[in-house]
């Protein structure tokens, strides 16, 4: 069984480059353009996700964002970025499919999940109360 997995892992890059060469010939766009543009997209995706991960982690520590949702989304985007960096159109398609999966996407139709910790402040809300100095 290990031999089968090893064979698949070793053959995939060659198959991916072959599919990329055929796709480049079919579209008339040079192969280097496909390889460089996908690598640039992968590096850009990983760089922006690094900044977003920091912001989500700080928000999770303050109780404003669920930690597991942020970890799953970040892992999915990092894996898609790695697939974009790998040379070939086939790995780029897998990366796009991974980004398009509706995992942990908050929809606008259902109720918003309850988050422990601080509530969200909305400037339009008024606070009523009594003040007394002791």
NUBATOR-998122 format. One line per field, with one value per atom (N, C-alpha, C): atom name; y, x, z; residue in three letters. Coordinates in steps of 0.001 Angstrom, whole numbers. Each point is the difference from the previous one (the first is absolute). Layout:
<sites>
logu = [CA / ...]
Y = [Y / ...]
X = [X / ...]
Z = [Z / ...]
roke = [ALA / ...]
</sites>
This chain:
<sites>
logu = [N / CA / C / N / CA / C / N / CA / C / N / CA / C / N / CA / C / N / CA / C / N / CA / C / N / CA / C / N / CA / C / N / CA / C / N / CA / C / N / CA / C / N / CA / C / N / CA / C / N / CA / C / N / CA / C / N / CA / C / N / CA / C / N / CA / C / N / CA / C / N / CA / C / N / CA / C / N / CA / C / N / CA / C / N / CA / C / N / CA / C / N / CA / C / N / CA / C / N / CA / C / N / CA / C / N / CA / C / N / CA / C / N / CA / C / N / CA / C / N / CA / C / N / CA / C / N / CA / C / N / CA / C / N / CA / C / N / CA / C / N / CA / C / N / CA / C / N / CA / C / N / CA / C / N / CA / C / N / CA / C / N / CA / C / N / CA / C / N / CA / C / N / CA / C / N / CA / C / N / CA / C / N / CA / C / N / CA / C / N / CA / C / N / CA / C / N / CA / C / N / CA / C / N / CA / C / N / CA / C / N / CA / C / N / CA / C / N / CA / C / N / CA / C / N / CA / C / N / CA / C / N / CA / C / N / CA / C / N / CA / C / N / CA / C / N / CA / C / N / CA / C / N / CA / C / N / CA / C / N / CA / C / N / CA / C / N / CA / C / N / CA / C / N / CA / C / N / CA / C / N / CA / C / N / CA / C / N / CA / C / N / CA / C / N / CA / C / N / CA / C / N / CA / C / N / CA / C / N / CA / C / N / CA / C / N / CA / C / N / CA / C / N / CA / C / N / CA / C / N / CA / C / N / CA / C / N / CA / C / N / CA / C / N / CA / C / N / CA / C / N / CA / C / N / CA / C / N / CA / C / N / CA / C / N / CA / C / N / CA / C / N / CA / C / N / CA / C / N / CA / C / N / CA / C / N / CA / C / N / CA / C / N / CA / C / N / CA / C / N / CA / C / N / CA / C / N / CA / C / N / CA / C / N / CA / C / N / CA / C / N / CA / C / N / CA / C / N / CA / C / N / CA / C / N / CA / C / N / CA / C / N / CA / C / N / CA / C / N / CA / C / N / CA / C / N / CA / C / N / CA / C / N / CA / C / N / CA / C]
Y = [-1186 / 1186 / 1257 / -34 / 1152 / 245 / -1069 / 123 / 703 / -278 / 651 / 1500 / 389 / 1419 / 686 / -661 / 555 / 201 / -956 / 115 / 1171 / 154 / 1116 / 1330 / 105 / 1241 / 322 / -1007 / 241 / 262 / -574 / 182 / 1298 / 499 / 1179 / 1226 / 362 / 1190 / -130 / -1172 / -197 / 64 / -613 / 72 / 1443 / 719 / 1399 / 868 / -197 / 763 / -380 / -1268 / -430 / 658 / 9 / 639 / 1501 / 609 / 1428 / 283 / -839 / 192 / -145 / -986 / -174 / 1174 / 466 / 1133 / 1271 / 201 / 1178 / -59 / -1164 / -136 / 236 / -480 / 164 / 1467 / 733 / 1398 / 958 / -405 / 880 / 938 / -157 / 799 / -777 / 669 / -726 / -697 / -1135 / -804 / 744 / 770 / 725 / 1003 / 562 / 959 / -680 / -1206 / -735 / -322 / -425 / -396 / 1200 / 1103 / 1181 / 663 / 100 / 666 / -785 / -1323 / -774 / 77 / 41 / 125 / 1356 / 1049 / 1337 / 27 / -626 / -46 / -777 / -1090 / -775 / 764 / 700 / 795 / 1138 / 643 / 1093 / -521 / -1154 / -570 / -353 / -574 / -362 / 1243 / 1033 / 1231 / 701 / 110 / 644 / -851 / -1313 / -858 / 105 / 230 / 189 / 1210 / 1077 / 1196 / -214 / -682 / -266 / -961 / -961 / -948 / 715 / 948 / 773 / 763 / 641 / 765 / -913 / -1180 / -932 / -564 / -233 / -523 / 1022 / 1247 / 1056 / 129 / -72 / 83 / -1202 / -1177 / -1180 / 116 / 617 / 179 / 994 / 942 / 958 / -547 / -1150 / -613 / 499 / 624 / 554 / -927 / -1040 / -893 / -1410 / -1016 / -1368 / -470 / -616 / -385 / -1118 / -1029 / -1142 / 386 / 871 / 449 / 714 / 822 / 706 / -935 / -1020 / -952 / -825 / -434 / -804 / 845 / 1231 / 868 / 322 / 263 / 305 / -1215 / -1160 / -1209 / -293 / 230 / -229 / 965 / 1259 / 978 / -229 / -425 / -292 / -1211 / -1034 / -1170 / 363 / 853 / 454 / 818 / 824 / 763 / -909 / -1055 / -966 / -717 / -312 / -633 / 959 / 1290 / 972 / 114 / -96 / 121 / -1211 / -1175 / -1184 / 243 / -384 / 278 / -902 / 618 / -767 / 498 / -226 / 443 / -921 / -1261 / -964 / 316 / 332 / 370 / 1330 / 904 / 1259 / -236 / -949 / -339 / -567 / -849 / -534 / 1122 / 955 / 1147 / 853 / 226 / 766 / -739 / -1314 / -776 / 62 / -13 / 98 / 1361 / 1053 / 1332 / 171 / -713 / 140 / -854 / -931 / -819 / 885 / -200 / 847 / -504 / -83 / -442 / 1228 / -20 / 1072 / 1359 / 46 / 1285 / 430 / 1205 / 514 / 589 / -587 / 499 / 1105 / 836 / 1102 / -384 / -1266 / -392 / -517 / -658 / -589 / 943 / -421 / 848 / 20 / 1109 / 135 / -812 / -732 / -825 / 850 / -556 / 689 / -170 / 1104 / -17 / 417 / -832 / 319 / 1155 / 788 / 1121 / 1325 / 950 / 1338 / 49 / 868 / 241 / 1005 / 87 / 956 / 1347 / 1043 / 1345 / 604 / 479 / 705 / 1435 / 973 / 1395 / 496 / -642 / 473 / -424 / -945 / -452 / 965 / 181 / 847 / -898 / 466 / -735 / 768 / -674 / 611 / -520 / 885 / -417 / 1187 / -319 / 1024 / 73 / 1218 / 210 / 478 / -613 / 399 / -137 / 1087 / -8 / -476 / -942 / -530 / 434]
X = [817 / -817 / 865 / 1117 / 900 / 593 / 246 / 564 / -980 / -1287 / -1012 / -28 / 12 / -4 / 1277 / 1125 / 1268 / -4 / -555 / -90 / -885 / -1118 / -897 / 685 / 693 / 669 / 1124 / 705 / 1098 / -465 / -1112 / -497 / -800 / -620 / -865 / 710 / 1218 / 628 / 245 / 393 / 224 / -1313 / -1039 / -1316 / -505 / 236 / -426 / 720 / 1296 / 748 / -419 / -309 / -483 / -1337 / -918 / -1303 / 182 / 934 / 255 / 545 / 914 / 536 / -1086 / -854 / -1114 / -974 / -285 / -921 / 604 / 1314 / 664 / -25 / 199 / -61 / -1420 / -1001 / -1396 / -420 / 412 / -408 / 890 / 1217 / 909 / 777 / -168 / 731 / 1249 / 1158 / 1226 / -115 / 666 / -74 / 592 / 1061 / 632 / -971 / -905 / -972 / -945 / -466 / -887 / 704 / 1257 / 740 / 319 / 438 / 363 / -1236 / -1070 / -1202 / -620 / 4 / -562 / 896 / 1325 / 904 / -158 / -164 / -219 / -1324 / -1032 / -1288 / 115 / 760 / 181 / 756 / 1057 / 765 / -855 / -771 / -877 / -1060 / -590 / -1025 / 581 / 1185 / 622 / 409 / 431 / 404 / -1200 / -1095 / -1190 / -609 / 88 / -558 / 815 / 1288 / 832 / -488 / -325 / -484 / -1405 / -860 / -1352 / 9 / 923 / 84 / 361 / 910 / 349 / -1205 / -738 / -1168 / -1070 / -220 / -997 / 411 / 1292 / 475 / -192 / 285 / -220 / -1492 / -845 / -1443 / -498 / 581 / -410 / 430 / 1150 / 440 / -881 / -595 / -919 / -1423 / -229 / -1319 / -946 / 515 / -857 / -136 / 805 / -1 / 311 / -715 / 276 / 1377 / 757 / 1373 / 63 / -823 / 68 / -360 / -987 / -388 / 1162 / 717 / 1144 / 1133 / 240 / 1061 / -309 / -1245 / -377 / 78 / -497 / 71 / 1436 / 838 / 1398 / 719 / -240 / 628 / -424 / -1263 / -500 / 650 / 151 / 610 / 1499 / 674 / 1428 / 220 / -821 / 124 / -291 / -990 / -283 / 1163 / 633 / 1170 / 1152 / 211 / 1047 / -303 / -1263 / -368 / 191 / -216 / 257 / 1491 / 823 / 1449 / 562 / -574 / 451 / -196 / 978 / -133 / -1039 / -932 / -972 / -1413 / -768 / -1391 / -879 / 315 / -802 / 2 / 1158 / 57 / -702 / 11 / -728 / -1510 / -465 / -1433 / -378 / 862 / -267 / -1 / 906 / 35 / -1256 / -467 / -1242 / -1200 / -53 / -1093 / 29 / 1196 / 129 / -469 / 280 / -470 / -1499 / -576 / -1435 / -880 / 590 / -802 / -637 / -1283 / -665 / 225 / 1276 / 327 / 84 / -731 / 45 / -362 / -806 / -421 / -1249 / 40 / -1146 / -979 / -1167 / -1017 / -820 / -584 / -786 / -1442 / -382 / -1394 / -350 / 925 / -286 / 351 / -299 / 357 / 1512 / 486 / 1424 / 362 / 1118 / 354 / 321 / -334 / 277 / 1480 / 654 / 1421 / 194 / 712 / 258 / 989 / -137 / 930 / -717 / 701 / -546 / -1091 / -950 / -1018 / 518 / -672 / 418 / -650 / 755 / -498 / -486 / -1203 / -559 / -257 / 571 / -129 / -1439 / -907 / -1380 / -774 / 518 / -709 / 261 / -1007 / 177 / 81 / 734 / 152 / -748 / -904 / -752 / 542 / 68 / 479 / 97 / 275 / 164 / 1459 / 444 / 1376 / -2 / 855 / 107 / 1449 / 566 / 1389 / 51 / 885 / 115 / 1289]
Z = [0 / 0 / 0 / 740 / 10 / -1377 / -719 / -1338 / -948 / 165 / -835 / 279 / 1272 / 343 / -471 / 133 / -448 / -1509 / -729 / -1457 / -402 / 669 / -308 / 280 / 1127 / 362 / -984 / -482 / -926 / -1434 / -404 / -1362 / -142 / 1057 / -99 / -585 / 438 / -599 / -1505 / -456 / -1433 / -775 / 553 / -632 / -24 / 1067 / 95 / -1033 / -155 / -1009 / -1420 / -224 / -1319 / -323 / 971 / -213 / -224 / 708 / -177 / -1392 / -488 / -1345 / -1061 / 174 / -956 / 71 / 1213 / 168 / -589 / 180 / -565 / -1526 / -558 / -1454 / -499 / 740 / -400 / 45 / 1042 / 131 / -769 / -343 / -712 / 921 / 1289 / 986 / 398 / 94 / 359 / 1356 / 109 / 1221 / 1184 / -206 / 1105 / 603 / -812 / 527 / 981 / -330 / 902 / 1311 / -108 / 1194 / 892 / -604 / 787 / 602 / -782 / 535 / 1152 / -84 / 1114 / 1227 / -204 / 1144 / 668 / -782 / 570 / 770 / -557 / 701 / 1310 / 6 / 1224 / 1069 / -396 / 966 / 546 / -871 / 449 / 974 / -306 / 880 / 1359 / 22 / 1278 / 789 / -682 / 690 / 633 / -744 / 567 / 1108 / -133 / 1053 / 1278 / -124 / 1195 / 800 / -683 / 684 / 569 / -765 / 479 / 1185 / -12 / 1106 / 1293 / -82 / 1192 / 527 / -896 / 428 / 599 / -618 / 530 / 1345 / 189 / 1277 / 1107 / -271 / 995 / 297 / -1029 / 213 / 793 / -215 / 761 / 1456 / 245 / 1384 / 742 / -724 / 620 / 80 / -601 / 53 / -1066 / -1045 / -1045 / -1205 / -69 / -1160 / 483 / -492 / 430 / -488 / 865 / -308 / -1033 / 132 / -905 / -1428 / -151 / -1338 / -683 / 738 / -561 / -373 / 829 / -310 / -1246 / -137 / -1160 / -1272 / 51 / -1175 / -374 / 981 / -289 / -576 / 564 / -528 / -1428 / -287 / -1360 / -985 / 388 / -907 / -163 / 1058 / -112 / -905 / 140 / -868 / -1452 / -232 / -1366 / -543 / 833 / -437 / -373 / 772 / -339 / -1314 / -229 / -1264 / -1172 / 211 / -1056 / -298 / 1023 / -201 / -743 / 213 / -745 / -1492 / -826 / -1433 / -648 / -686 / -767 / 143 / -1049 / -41 / 837 / 48 / 747 / 1495 / 549 / 1419 / 243 / -996 / 128 / 52 / -775 / 29 / 1360 / 570 / 1339 / 1038 / -145 / 910 / -110 / -1217 / -185 / 588 / -205 / 586 / 1524 / 559 / 1448 / 505 / -754 / 402 / -174 / -962 / -264 / 905 / 744 / 913 / 1068 / 255 / 1010 / 1423 / 415 / 1343 / 895 / 1100 / 997 / -560 / -1011 / -530 / 744 / 532 / 734 / -996 / -95 / -912 / 646 / -820 / 515 / 290 / -202 / 137 / 1385 / 650 / 1302 / 1132 / 1220 / 1143 / 192 / 516 / 254 / 1236 / -28 / 1148 / 1220 / 1157 / 1247 / 323 / 303 / 291 / 1443 / 740 / 1401 / 78 / 1008 / 163 / -155 / -517 / -161 / -1049 / 230 / -1002 / -1012 / -1098 / -1024 / 280 / -61 / 247 / -1300 / 33 / -1150 / 447 / -703 / 427 / 33 / -724 / -26 / 1245 / 777 / 1190 / 1155 / 830 / 1202 / 1210 / 978 / 1257 / 1079 / 682 / 1098 / 1312 / 975 / 1306 / 943 / 1242 / 1019 / 396 / 296 / 407 / 1450 / 803 / 1386 / 418 / 567 / 431 / 1448 / 284 / 1365 / 624]
roke = [UNK / UNK / UNK / UNK / UNK / UNK / UNK / UNK / UNK / UNK / UNK / UNK / UNK / UNK / UNK / UNK / UNK / UNK / UNK / UNK / UNK / UNK / UNK / UNK / UNK / UNK / UNK / UNK / UNK / UNK / UNK / UNK / UNK / UNK / UNK / UNK / UNK / UNK / UNK / UNK / UNK / UNK / UNK / UNK / UNK / UNK / UNK / UNK / UNK / UNK / UNK / UNK / UNK / UNK / UNK / UNK / UNK / UNK / UNK / UNK / UNK / UNK / UNK / UNK / UNK / UNK / UNK / UNK / UNK / UNK / UNK / UNK / UNK / UNK / UNK / UNK / UNK / UNK / UNK / UNK / UNK / UNK / UNK / UNK / UNK / UNK / UNK / UNK / UNK / UNK / UNK / UNK / UNK / UNK / UNK / UNK / UNK / UNK / UNK / UNK / UNK / UNK / UNK / UNK / UNK / UNK / UNK / UNK / UNK / UNK / UNK / UNK / UNK / UNK / UNK / UNK / UNK / UNK / UNK / UNK / UNK / UNK / UNK / UNK / UNK / UNK / UNK / UNK / UNK / UNK / UNK / UNK / UNK / UNK / UNK / UNK / UNK / UNK / UNK / UNK / UNK / UNK / UNK / UNK / UNK / UNK / UNK / UNK / UNK / UNK / UNK / UNK / UNK / UNK / UNK / UNK / UNK / UNK / UNK / UNK / UNK / UNK / UNK / UNK / UNK / UNK / UNK / UNK / UNK / UNK / UNK / UNK / UNK / UNK / UNK / UNK / UNK / UNK / UNK / UNK / UNK / UNK / UNK / UNK / UNK / UNK / UNK / UNK / UNK / UNK / UNK / UNK / UNK / UNK / UNK / UNK / UNK / UNK / UNK / UNK / UNK / UNK / UNK / UNK / UNK / UNK / UNK / UNK / UNK / UNK / UNK / UNK / UNK / UNK / UNK / UNK / UNK / UNK / UNK / UNK / UNK / UNK / UNK / UNK / UNK / UNK / UNK / UNK / UNK / UNK / UNK / UNK / UNK / UNK / UNK / UNK / UNK / UNK / UNK / UNK / UNK / UNK / UNK / UNK / UNK / UNK / UNK / UNK / UNK / UNK / UNK / UNK / UNK / UNK / UNK / UNK / UNK / UNK / UNK / UNK / UNK / UNK / UNK / UNK / UNK / UNK / UNK / UNK / UNK / UNK / UNK / UNK / UNK / UNK / UNK / UNK / UNK / UNK / UNK / UNK / UNK / UNK / UNK / UNK / UNK / UNK / UNK / UNK / UNK / UNK / UNK / UNK / UNK / UNK / UNK / UNK / UNK / UNK / UNK / UNK / UNK / UNK / UNK / UNK / UNK / UNK / UNK / UNK / UNK / UNK / UNK / UNK / UNK / UNK / UNK / UNK / UNK / UNK / UNK / UNK / UNK / UNK / UNK / UNK / UNK / UNK / UNK / UNK / UNK / UNK / UNK / UNK / UNK / UNK / UNK / UNK / UNK / UNK / UNK / UNK / UNK / UNK / UNK / UNK / UNK / UNK / UNK / UNK / UNK / UNK / UNK / UNK / UNK / UNK / UNK / UNK / UNK / UNK / UNK / UNK / UNK / UNK / UNK / UNK / UNK / UNK / UNK / UNK / UNK / UNK / UNK / UNK / UNK / UNK / UNK / UNK / UNK / UNK / UNK / UNK / UNK / UNK / UNK / UNK / UNK / UNK / UNK / UNK / UNK / UNK / UNK / UNK / UNK / UNK / UNK / UNK / UNK / UNK / UNK / UNK / UNK / UNK]
</sites>
